[in-house]
Amino acid sequence: MKSKILCSLAVIAFSVQTQAAIYTTDFESFNSGDNVTDGANAGYGWTTNGDASLSPVNNWNPTLDPSLVDPMLGNQAAVIGWYAGSPAPLPSQPTIDLSHGCGETIINAGNGYGTHVALDFSILDSSPAQPNRDTFGISLTATGGANIFQLVFTPTVVASIKTWDVTYTVGGGGSGNLGHFNTLVDPSTGLRSTGTDTLGLSFSSKDASSAFYHVTMLINGSLTTQTGTIAMAPGTLIDKFNATWTPVSTANPGDNYLLIDNLVMVPEASTSLLLCMAGMSLALRRKRA
């Protein structure tokens, strides 16, 4: 009975908390084909500050093009970067941004709310014929562009092995290194893929001027976590989810790219509601049994 009351209260709280939105996409509904740039991303709420064909949704299906490494296991994924030998234009500015507007107060210090963000990602590295290697990032930004969380993938070489240095910064407090991950070479193409890794971010209110953050990242089969506190004014708005690409040179970028798939952004109020609904469903099943 007590759990039913608590769940009922959660449902009521959710119904009046209109900003508690859920955004999720696996990019499968986007209109795209194998290795074909798609300029219609804006129709799905995604925009870019560069040429639209620099930020397509690609269907990475090795049965359609065996020469491609398939880091997303045949699924469509959002892509940012340059593709040597394809119709993608060169970048026109130092950093290209692919973003989706959130427009919801899903982190609000002091009011008990927070959010969880999860996604799969991969990086396809440069081929020997196009040796330059660029820097990529994943970030959440507040209104006005202030950083809430930023993850940066910087190419480096450790013990003669090409790897990616993974660092993070949290606006208002905290930064660190989440380790390195090595790229895997496809002998048929010379392209190197990291495989598919996962990232999870959780934010929850601590007090009236700060919130907790928790970073979980699975890289090369190893789980890495970081926790801390971020200074945050009440009513802080996560304005955008961003994928960024900073080429070594706009005239000669590497033929490398960042892929993102299975993106989920869930406010904690919504998470509680979904957990309650699942619990009530299980309780009903037990009662019927």
Secondary structure, DSSP 8 states (H G I E B T S, - for coil): -HHHHHHHHHHHHHHH-TT---EEE-STTS---TT---TTGGGGTEEESS-GGGS-EEE--TTT-TTS--TTTT-EEEEEE--TTSS----SSS-EEEEEEEEE----TTTT-EEEEEEEEEEE---TTS----EEEEEEEETTS-EEEEEEEEEEEETTEEEEEEEEEETTS-EEEEEEEE-EE-TTT--EE---EEEEEEEEEEETTEEEEEEEEEETTEEEEEEEEEE--TT--EEEEEEEEE-S-SSS--S-EEEEEEEEEEEHHHHHHHHHHHHHHHHHHHHH-
